[in-house]
């Protein structure tokens, strides 16, 4: 019973960390001047002028 409680507590404490980490990869990134973030490829692409 004690082990189940500790495992549940550990899972409850680590789940928000996993959710935040997953959200970071989907957020817009800061790119260098002359490029912009492409959400589809998840990288910085040059801006066509």
N, C-alpha and C positions, 0 to 999 in steps of 0.2 A: 504494500500500500504506500509506503514511504517513497519507494522508487518511482512509482507511478506519479506521485505528486511532484517529485523533483523533475522528472522528464517533462511533465506538463508545464511546469514553471519555466524550465529552460526553453521549451518550444515557444511559449508565449513571449518570452523576452527577446528571442532571436527573430521572430517573424517580422517585426517592424523594420529591422535592419535589412532583411532581404527585400522587402517592398521598396524601401528607399533606394537601395542599390539598383534595382530594376528600373525605377523611375529616372535615375540619373542618366542612363544611356539613351532614354527617349527625349530628354530635354534638349533644347537648342544649344549648340556649342558656340563658343566664340572663335571666329576664324580670323586669319590675317587679313590685312587690307587687300582688296582686290579679289576676295573670295567670299563665298557665303555658304552657310550650312545647308546641306541637302538631307532632309529627313528620310528620304527613301534609301539612300546609300549609306547614310550615317557618316558622312565625311564632308570636308570642305571642298567645294568645287569652284573653279575660277568663274568670275562674273564676265559674261559676254558683253562687250561694249560696241 
